[in-house]
């Protein structure tokens, strides 16, 4: 990790409306993210952890506020086509549920974002094989998700997130659907990937022992940053 500020979030607000009632999820949140760091976002349900992750990942727009990537305001006068391309090139996502496509093999699932990006199929296949091998899935390339364990499915999802060599990985409760032993293995995998590939990584988690192993823990409360350690 270095001291370069990679992402800067300024005065971020996010409102939703339910039955004509405004729900304020994020309220003036400020946060700086250093390039190459791995940290946890923690807090009670409903404090805005996933909303924050979705905004950083450009899956959602803020109601108000600024998100700067390397000094560039990505929501300022940008078309959805720009954000789609930006997201696919710069950001890798890992969710609690792997969202793999059941009709495709592990290899095909891992290749998919690269093919969408326009990478030649042979190159995408070679990159996916290399990643799956690094993640100890070299002997499971032709298996479909239904033939893989929960931990193996999540490793395929991680390979898929890494295929385009993103600058940041955003993970929302990535071990929340796994048994304790498998969860620890996946947690250690995130730490290893951060150490070896130097990819900035944000992980929403309720697992405090895991969070304490990371560079920082950012706690949200009442829609804003309550504490950082």
C-alpha positions as CSV (number, residue, x, y, z in Angstrom):
1,X,0.0,0.0,0.0
2,X,1.2,3.5,-0.7
3,X,-0.1,7.0,0.3
4,X,-1.5,7.9,-3.1
5,X,-5.2,8.9,-2.7
6,X,-7.0,6.7,-5.4
7,X,-10.6,7.5,-4.6
8,X,-11.9,10.5,-2.8
9,X,-15.6,10.7,-1.7
10,X,-16.9,14.1,-0.7
11,X,-20.1,15.0,1.0
12,X,-22.0,12.0,-0.4
13,X,-25.7,11.7,0.0
14,X,-28.1,9.0,-1.2
15,X,-31.9,9.1,-0.8
16,X,-34.5,6.6,-1.7
17,X,-38.2,7.0,-1.8
18,X,-40.6,4.3,-0.5
19,X,-44.4,5.0,-0.6
20,X,-43.6,8.7,-1.3
21,X,-41.5,8.8,1.9
22,X,-37.8,9.9,1.6
23,X,-35.3,7.6,3.2
24,X,-31.9,9.1,3.7
25,X,-29.3,6.3,3.5
26,X,-26.1,8.2,3.1
27,X,-25.8,11.6,4.8
28,X,-22.7,13.7,4.0
29,X,-20.2,10.8,3.9
30,X,-16.6,11.6,3.4
31,X,-13.9,9.0,2.7
32,X,-10.4,8.8,1.2
33,X,-9.2,5.4,-0.2
34,X,-5.5,4.8,-0.8
35,X,-4.3,2.9,-3.8
36,X,-3.4,-0.7,-2.9
37,X,-5.1,-0.8,0.5
38,X,-7.5,-3.5,1.6
39,X,-10.1,-2.4,4.2
40,X,-13.4,-3.4,5.7
41,X,-16.6,-1.4,5.8
42,X,-18.7,-2.5,8.8
43,X,-21.8,-1.3,10.6
44,X,-25.4,-2.4,11.4
45,X,-27.9,-3.4,8.7
46,X,-29.3,-0.4,6.9
47,X,-26.5,2.1,7.6
48,X,-25.6,2.4,3.9
49,X,-22.7,-0.1,3.4
50,X,-24.0,-1.6,0.2
51,X,-25.3,1.7,-1.1
52,X,-21.8,3.1,-0.7
53,X,-20.3,0.1,-2.5
54,X,-22.8,0.4,-5.3
55,X,-22.0,4.1,-5.8
56,X,-18.2,3.6,-5.8
57,X,-18.8,0.8,-8.3
58,X,-21.0,3.1,-10.5
59,X,-23.9,0.7,-10.2
60,X,-25.9,3.5,-8.6
61,X,-25.7,7.3,-8.7
62,X,-25.4,9.5,-5.6
63,X,-28.2,12.0,-4.8
64,X,-25.6,14.6,-4.1
65,X,-21.8,14.7,-3.6
66,X,-18.7,13.8,-5.5
67,X,-16.8,10.6,-6.2
68,X,-13.3,11.2,-7.6
69,X,-11.2,8.4,-9.2
70,X,-7.6,9.6,-9.6
71,X,-9.0,13.1,-9.4
72,X,-11.7,12.6,-12.1
73,X,-15.3,13.2,-11.1
74,X,-16.9,10.1,-12.6
75,X,-20.5,11.2,-12.2
76,X,-20.0,14.7,-13.6
77,X,-21.7,15.0,-17.0
78,X,-20.9,11.4,-17.8
79,X,-23.1,9.3,-20.0
80,X,-24.2,5.8,-19.0
81,X,-22.1,4.4,-21.8
82,X,-19.0,6.0,-20.2
83,X,-19.8,4.5,-16.8
84,X,-20.5,1.1,-18.3
85,X,-17.1,1.1,-20.0
86,X,-15.4,2.5,-16.9
87,X,-16.9,-0.1,-14.7
88,X,-16.0,-3.0,-16.8
89,X,-12.4,-1.8,-17.2
90,X,-11.6,-0.5,-13.7
91,X,-13.8,-2.4,-11.2
92,X,-14.2,-6.0,-10.2
93,X,-17.2,-7.1,-8.2
94,X,-17.7,-10.0,-5.8
95,X,-21.0,-10.5,-4.1
96,X,-22.4,-12.7,-1.3
97,X,-24.1,-14.8,-4.0
98,X,-21.8,-15.7,-6.9
99,X,-24.2,-14.9,-9.7
100,X,-22.5,-17.4,-12.0
101,X,-24.3,-18.5,-15.1
102,X,-25.3,-22.1,-14.6
103,X,-25.2,-23.1,-18.2
104,X,-21.5,-22.1,-18.6
105,X,-18.4,-23.8,-17.2
106,X,-16.1,-22.3,-14.6
107,X,-13.7,-21.3,-17.4
108,X,-16.5,-19.7,-19.5
109,X,-17.9,-17.8,-16.5
110,X,-14.4,-16.4,-15.6
111,X,-13.8,-15.3,-19.3
112,X,-17.1,-13.4,-19.7
113,X,-16.1,-9.9,-18.7
114,X,-13.0,-10.1,-20.9
115,X,-15.2,-11.2,-23.9
116,X,-17.6,-8.3,-23.2
117,X,-14.6,-6.0,-23.2
118,X,-13.7,-7.2,-26.7
119,X,-10.7,-9.4,-25.8
120,X,-10.0,-12.1,-28.4
121,X,-11.4,-15.4,-27.2
122,X,-8.1,-17.3,-27.2
123,X,-6.5,-14.5,-25.0
124,X,-9.5,-14.4,-22.6
125,X,-9.4,-18.2,-22.3
126,X,-5.6,-18.2,-21.5
127,X,-6.0,-15.4,-18.9
128,X,-9.0,-17.2,-17.3
129,X,-7.1,-20.5,-17.1
130,X,-4.1,-18.8,-15.4
131,X,-6.4,-17.1,-12.8
132,X,-8.3,-20.2,-12.1
133,X,-5.1,-22.1,-11.7
134,X,-3.8,-19.5,-9.2
135,X,-7.1,-19.9,-7.3
136,X,-6.6,-23.7,-7.1
137,X,-9.3,-24.5,-9.7
138,X,-7.1,-25.7,-12.5
139,X,-8.7,-29.1,-12.4
140,X,-12.3,-27.7,-12.4
141,X,-12.2,-25.6,-15.6
142,X,-14.9,-27.6,-17.3
143,X,-17.2,-28.0,-14.3
144,X,-20.5,-26.0,-14.2
145,X,-21.5,-24.1,-11.1
146,X,-23.9,-26.9,-10.0
147,X,-20.9,-29.2,-9.9
148,X,-18.8,-26.9,-7.7
149,X,-18.8,-26.4,-3.9
150,X,-19.8,-23.0,-2.5
151,X,-16.2,-22.0,-2.0
152,X,-15.2,-23.1,-5.5
153,X,-18.1,-21.1,-6.9
154,X,-16.9,-18.0,-5.1
155,X,-13.4,-18.5,-6.3
156,X,-14.7,-18.6,-9.9
157,X,-16.5,-15.3,-9.1
158,X,-13.2,-13.9,-7.9
159,X,-11.5,-15.0,-11.1
160,X,-14.2,-13.3,-13.1
161,X,-13.7,-10.1,-11.1
162,X,-10.0,-10.2,-11.8
163,X,-10.0,-11.1,-15.5
164,X,-9.9,-7.5,-16.8
165,X,-7.1,-6.5,-14.3
166,X,-9.3,-4.0,-12.4
167,X,-7.9,-1.2,-10.3
168,X,-10.3,-2.0,-7.5
169,X,-12.2,-5.0,-6.1
170,X,-15.5,-4.3,-4.4
171,X,-16.8,-7.2,-2.3
172,X,-20.2,-7.2,-0.6
173,X,-20.4,-9.9,2.2
174,X,-18.3,-12.3,-0.1
175,X,-18.2,-15.0,2.6
176,X,-21.6,-14.5,4.1
177,X,-23.1,-17.5,2.4
178,X,-20.2,-19.9,3.2
179,X,-19.5,-22.3,6.1
180,X,-16.9,-21.2,8.6
181,X,-13.9,-23.1,7.2
182,X,-14.6,-22.1,3.6
183,X,-15.2,-18.5,4.6
184,X,-11.8,-18.4,6.2
185,X,-10.2,-19.8,3.1
186,X,-11.9,-17.1,0.9
187,X,-11.0,-14.4,3.4
188,X,-7.3,-15.4,3.3
189,X,-7.6,-15.5,-0.5
190,X,-8.6,-11.8,-0.6
191,X,-5.7,-10.9,1.7
192,X,-3.3,-12.9,-0.5
193,X,-4.5,-11.3,-3.7
194,X,-4.1,-7.8,-2.2
195,X,-0.6,-8.6,-1.2
196,X,0.5,-10.2,-4.5
197,X,-1.5,-8.1,-7.0
198,X,-1.6,-4.8,-5.0
199,X,-5.3,-4.4,-6.0
200,X,-7.2,-1.9,-3.9
201,X,-10.0,-3.9,-2.2
202,X,-13.1,-2.8,-0.2
203,X,-15.0,-5.5,1.6
204,X,-18.4,-5.1,3.3
205,X,-18.5,-7.6,6.1
206,X,-20.1,-8.4,9.4
207,X,-17.1,-10.6,10.3
208,X,-15.1,-8.6,12.9
209,X,-12.1,-11.0,13.2
210,X,-11.7,-10.9,9.4
211,X,-12.1,-7.1,9.3
212,X,-9.3,-6.7,11.9
213,X,-6.8,-8.5,9.7
214,X,-7.1,-5.8,7.0
215,X,-5.3,-2.4,6.7
216,X,-8.3,-0.4,8.0
217,X,-11.8,-0.8,9.4
218,X,-14.3,1.9,8.4
219,X,-17.5,1.9,10.5
220,X,-20.6,3.5,9.2
221,X,-23.4,4.8,11.4
222,X,-26.4,7.0,10.6
223,X,-25.4,7.1,7.0
224,X,-21.9,8.5,7.5
225,X,-18.4,7.5,8.6
226,X,-18.5,7.0,12.4
227,X,-15.1,5.6,13.0
228,X,-11.9,4.6,11.2
229,X,-9.2,2.4,12.7
